[in-house]
Amino acid sequence: RASSHKSPTISQMAALAQRAGTALSTGRKAPAPRHSVVSNAATRNLWAPGVIAPEYLNGELAGDYGWDPLGLGADPKALRWYRQAELVHARWAMLGVAGVIVQEVIKPEVFWYEAGQPQNLPAPFTDINMGGLLAWQFCLMHFVEVRRWQDYRNFGSVNEDPIFKGNKIPNVEMGYPGGIFDPLGFSKGNLKEAQTKEIKNGRLAMVAFAGFVLQAQTTGKGPLADLSTHLSNPFASNIAKNIGRCMIPSTVDVQGLHIPLTCLWPGQQ
């Protein structure tokens, strides 16, 4: 049976050749085939198989797996700020988790939730003025955070030491100053890989620290003690059994100052 498909005429072929020549002369590129786009998306690690990442999460940021269900990063300026906020919280969380564990290993008799009280500090600091310490901490942290905000508003504007002129940091990327803040030289290798490892460990540390706080409030113990108790009797010591309890006091007295405390979930104190 004769085919219904019509072969292109000579005039149609000439028109196609003319359009192709025009595209080549103007330097325009033909659009990428659809299968290549799908292939590129398939090779990228995302937070779940088969999900489609938002357009603004294109994989350029370290640790970007396309997760933003609330669309908080749709604004480019907001996305930059959220990344800096995540970095700071991740780094503090890593320090906090390490500090809690090391303190419990060295002095297991001191509950980490109360380790900062004057009577639990090392001998030279038991009589320290907590109000003065708080004031110094506020001033120093305020100075550092203002400098970080200035770098966010005008990247590279605070690379030089404001007191000791001539001392500068490379600061090749916001949030990664390098120089004296990179004594092991991680930035000289695969920086993107090092950034990804840092943010992944930082995210895990933020979850871990939240778990430390919840455990401390419901059991009155440190994470290692809780782990030991759970392993010895997992069916009697778990989140289902402990949830709803609050083992911390309602107030704490620090050098005459009464500070109210509360649990993250309702419970009997």
N, C-alpha and C positions, 0 to 999 in steps of 0.2 A: 504494500500500500504506500502511496506517495506520502512523504512527510509534509506536515502543515507548516514546518519551520521555514522561514524565508531567509535566504542568504543576503548579507548586506550588499547594497549596491555600491558601485564604484564611487559615487558622490559621497555616500555615507562614510566609506573608508577614508576618503580624502579629508573629510571634516574631522574625523578622529585623529588622523595624523597631524593635522594643523593644530588642534588643541594640545596635543602632546608636545609639539615643537614649541608652542607658546609657553607652556609650563616650564620646559627646560630652559628657555631663554630668560625667563623671569626669575629663575632660581627656586620656584616653588616645589615643595616636596609632596609627593603623593601621600595620602593618609595611610597610616600603618594598618596592615590587615587586621581584622578583628581577632583572628586566632592568635596573633602575637600579643595583643593586649591581654587576652585571657591567660596566655601562657605566663606572662610576667606577673599577673595577679596570683596565679597558682603557685609560683615559686616563692612568694613572700610569706613569712610566718605571721599569722594573725591569731587573735585570741581564741578563735573557735573555727573549726573547719567549715568552709563554705560561706562565711560571712563576708560582707562587702564593707571595706573601710571607707569612712568619709573622705571626700576629696582633699580636705585640708590635712589629713593624716596620711601623707604620702610616703612615709618611711624614712624621711630625712632625720627626724629626731631619734636619738638613741633610745631603745626600748619601746619604740612605737609599734604596737600590735593592732592598731585600728580600734582601740576601745575608747569610746566617748559616747555613752548612751544618752547623755543629757545635752550633747552638743555644746559643751562649755568652751571648746577650743575653736569654734567657728570663726570668731573674731581673731585675726592674726596677732593683734596686740595682747589680747587676753591669753592667747595660747603661749606667747613668749613669757608672760608673767606666771602663768600656771606652771610652766616648766621650771622656772627659777624657784617658785615656792615648793614644788615637789622635790627639787634637789636639796634645798635647805632642810626640809622635814626629813628626807631620807637620811641625810648625813647625821642629823641629830639623833634619829632613831637608832642608827647603827652604833653610835657612841653610847646611847642609853642602854641598849640591849647588852652590849659588851660590859658596861659598867655594872649592871645589875648582876650578871652572871659572875663576874670576877669578884665582886664584893661578897656574894654568897659563898664562893669557894674559899676566900680568905677568912671571912668572919661569918660563918653560918649561923652563929647565935644572934646576929643582928638582922632583924627584919628589914629588907631593903626599903620598904615603904616608910620606915622611920629612920633610915640611915643618915638623913640630913639634919636631924635634930642635934643641938649642941652637945648633949650628953653622949651621943653616939659617935662623935667625930674623934679623930686621933688626938692624943694628949695635948699637943701644942695649940689646938684649935677649940678646945672645949669651952673656953671662956670668950670666944669671939663674939663681937657685937653683930648679931644677925641683921639688925637694921642698917648698920654701916655697910655690911657686905652686900645687902640688897641694893643700897644706893649706888655703890661702885659697879655692881653688875648691871644696873639699869643704865648708867652713863656709858659704860663700855659697849654694851649691846646696842644702845641707841646710836652710838658713833658708827659701829660696823654696819648696822642696817641702813643708816642714811647713806653711807658710801655705796652700799649695794644698790640702793634705789637710784642714786645718781648714775651708776654704771648702766642700769636698766634704761633710764631716760636718755642717756647720751653715752653709748658704748665706747669705752676706752678713755673716758674723761677722768677717771680716778686711778689710772695705771701707775702714777708716780706717788711716792710716799709724801704726804703733806708736810711732814716734819723734817725728814732726812732727804732733802732734794737730791735728785740724781739716781735714786734707787727706784727702779721700775720693774714691772712684771710684764711678760709677753702678752698675756690675756688674749690668746688667739681666738677664743670663743667665750661667749658670756656664760659665766658660771664655772669656768675652767681657767683660772688665772695662770696656772703654771708657775715657772720660776721656783721660788723658795717653797711654794705650796705643792710642788711636785718633786720632792727630794729623790724619789726612786726613778724618775724619768719615764713614767708611763706614757706621757704625751708624745714622746719621741718615737714610739712604736705605732701600733694600730690604735689610734685614739678612739675611733668609733667603737671598737671592740671593748676597750677599757671603760668607756662611758656606759655601754650596754650592761656590762657586768656590775658596775657601780649602781646603776639605777634599779636593776633587778634585785640586788642584795638589799638596797635601801627600801624598796617596796616590801620585801619580805620582813625586814626589820620593823617597819611601821606596823605591820600586822602582828608581829611577835610582841612588840611593846604593848599594844592594845590588849593582847592576851595576858601579858604579865600583870597589867593593871587589874583586869577582871578577876584573874586568879587570886591576886593579893587581897582584893576586896571581899571575895566570897570564902576564902579559906584562911586568910591571915598568915600565909606562908609564901616563901619565895618560889620561883619557877622550878628549881632543882628539887626542893623538898616536895613540891606538888607532883613532880614527875615520879619521884620515888614512891610516893603514896599511891599514885594511880597504878604504877606497874605492880605493886604488891597486892592490890585488890581493885582491879579495873572496874568491876561491877558496882562497887560501893563508893568509889571515888571517881566521879566523872561530872561532866557539865550538867547532866540531867538531875543528878543528886544535889549538886551544889548551887544551882541557880536559884535566885530568890533570897539567898542569905547575904548578910553584910557584916563582916567581922571587924571592920575598922571602927574606931570611936567616932562619936558625933562631933567632937571638938578636940583640938590638941592645943596645949599651952606651950608657947615658945617665948621664953624670957618675959613672961607676964602678958603676952599677947595671945588672946584666945582666937583660934582660927577654926571656923566651922568646916566640917568635912561631910562629904556625901558620896554615896555609891552611884555607879553609873546605871544601876537598875534598882528599883524599889526592893527593900529587904529590911529585915529586923536587925537593928543595931544593938 
